[in-house]
Amino acid sequence: ARFDAMPRLQRLNLNRCQLSFVSNRTWSALQNLTVLDLSHNRFKRFPDFAFSPLRYLQSLFLSRNPITELNNMAFYGLYSLKKLNLAGCWIVRIDRYSFAQLSNLEILDLGDNNIRTLKHRTFQFLKKLQVLILSRNRLNVIEKGAFSGLTYLYKLDLAYNILSSFQAGLFLGIENLEDLNLSFNKITYETTRTLQFPPFRNLKSLKRLN
């Protein structure tokens, strides 16, 4: 699809269109776009610079696509992006470079994927992130410092995973967290009672714990 006749377009909904490929040429005339919905399509990955002309894009919806691999260079140029929805894809692994291009991101939804492990400083480039949704994955390991650098994070959803234990210092660096959801995991009372360093001790701003 080409949109040369619509240079003032701000919102574009292309969900459920059976799309499987886009490139930066697709959006070359849409530099004023602020919202793009590509959910419920057939994308497996995105090429380098796939969205680079969209410098004013604020919300990108990619949910319910069979995305198996996150190419961080696909997000190059999305300097204004604040919300990214990748829920319900087939993502198995993310690392510290997956979102390195998205320094202004505030909301990241990775719910309902197949992510198993969060490595040290996975989200280190997302300095402005406020909401992180990781519910309904297959998380069983979260390394110490996985959330380091998320100074502005106030909501973290880890519900419906298979977490059974905590690394010491798991929540270090997110002292402004207000809402933490750990429901429907394999965490027991004994898990938290016997820890030398209680996992929630540094969360002084916490208002809701589930």
N, C-alpha and C positions, 0 to 999 in steps of 0.2 A: 504494500500500500504506500502511496505517496500523497502528501498533503500540501502541495505547492500553492493551492488556491486558498488556504486557510491560515495565513501567518499570524492572525490574532487569536487563534484558538487557545483556550486556557485549560479546558478539561476534555479528556479523550478516554472513552470507554471502549475497549476492544476485547472484553471478556467473552468467553465461549465462542470464539471465532475460528477455532482449530488452527491457530497460528503456530508455527514451529521455528521461525527465523525472523529476526530483525537485525538491522545494522545501523550505524550512525547516519547513513544516507536516508533511512526511513524517516528520520525526524529533522532533516536539514532545514525545513521551512517552518518548524514548530518551536521556535526559540522562546516563545512566551508561555509555553505549556507549564502548568503548575501541578496538575493531577493526571496521572496515567494509570489506567487499569488494564493489565494484561493477564488477569487471573483466569483460571479454568481454560487454559490452552494446552499446547503440546510442546512447550519449550523444555529442552533437556539441559541446555547451557546457553550462555550468551557470549558472543565474540568480544574481543578487546574493543573498548571505546564504543560499545553498542548504544550508549545513551549520552555520549559526550556533547551533542548540541543542546541538550536540555539543561542549560545552566541555571534556570529558574525553577526547575521542578522541585516541588516540596513533598509530594506523596507519590509513592510507587508501589503498586499492588501486583505481586507476582505469585500469589497463593494458588494452590491447587494446580501446579504444573509438575511434570515428572523431572524436575531439576535434580540431578545427582551430584553436580560439581559446581561450586561457586568460583567463578573467575573474577578475582578482585579488580582486574583492569576493565572489566565490563562496566564498572561503576565510575570509571574515570570521568571527571567533569561535572559530577552531580554535587556541586558545591553548596547548593541550597537545600538539598534533600533533608527533610526532618522525619519522615515516616517511611519505613520499608516493611512491607508485609510479605514474608516468605513462608507463611503457614501452609501446612498440608502438602508439602513437596516431598521429595525422596532424598533429602539431604542427609548424608551419613556423617560427614566430618566438616568442621570449621576450624580455622586457626587464626592467629593474630593478624594475618594479612588479608583475610576474607573480606573485611570491611575497612581496609586501610584508607580508601579514597573518600570515606563518608564522615569527615570530621565534624559535621554539624548535625548529624543524626540524633534525634531525640527519642524516637520510638522504634523498636526493632521486635518484630514478631516472628519467631522461629518455631512456634508451636506445631505439634502434630507432624514431626519429622522423625528421622531415625538416628539422631545424634546420640552417641554413646559416651563420649568423653569431652570434657572441657579442659584444655591445657592451660598452663601458667600464662597469664596476661593475654588471654584470648581476645579480649575486647579493648586492648590498650589504646587503640587509635580513636575510640568513640568517646572522646572527652566530655561531650555534652549529652550523652545518653541519659534519659530519665526513666524510661519504661523498657524492660527486657522480659519477653515472654518466651519461656522454654518448656512449657507444659506439654504433656503428651509426646515425649520423646522416649528414648531408651537409655537415658543417662544413668550410669552407675558409678562413674568416677568424675569428680570435680577436683582438680588439683588446687593446692594452696596458691592463692593469688590469681585465680582465674578471673576474678572481677576487679583486679587492681586497676586503679585509674578512673573508675566510674564514680567520680566525686559527686555528680548531680543525680545519680540513680535514686529514685524514690519508690519504684515498684519492681519487684522481682518475682516472677511466677515460675516455680519449678514443680508444680503439681503433676501427678500422674506420670512419674518416672519410676525407676527401680533403685533409688538411692537408699542405702542401708547404713551408711556411716558418713562421718564428716572428717575432712582433713583439718588439722589444727590451723587456725587462722584463715579458714575458708572465706569469711566475710570481711576480712581486713580490707580497708580502702573504700568501703561503701557505708560509711558511718551516717550518711544522711538518709538511709533507707527507712521508709515509713511503712511499707506494705510487703510482707514476705509470705508467699504461699508454698508450703511444703507438703500439702495434703496428698493422700493416696500414693505414698512412697512406702518403703520397707523400713522406715525409721521407727525404732522402739524407744520406750522410756529409758531402758538400759543404755541405749546408744548415746544419749545425751548426758545421762547421770554420771557415767563413768569417765567422761572426758576430762583430761587434766585442765584444758582450757575451754570452758563452756563456749559453744559456737556463737551465741548471741550476745556475749558480754559487751562487745564494742558497739552494738547497735543501739546507741542512746536515743535515736530519733524514732525508733520502731513504734508504730501505733497499732498495727494489725499483724498478727502472726497466726497462720492457719497450718 
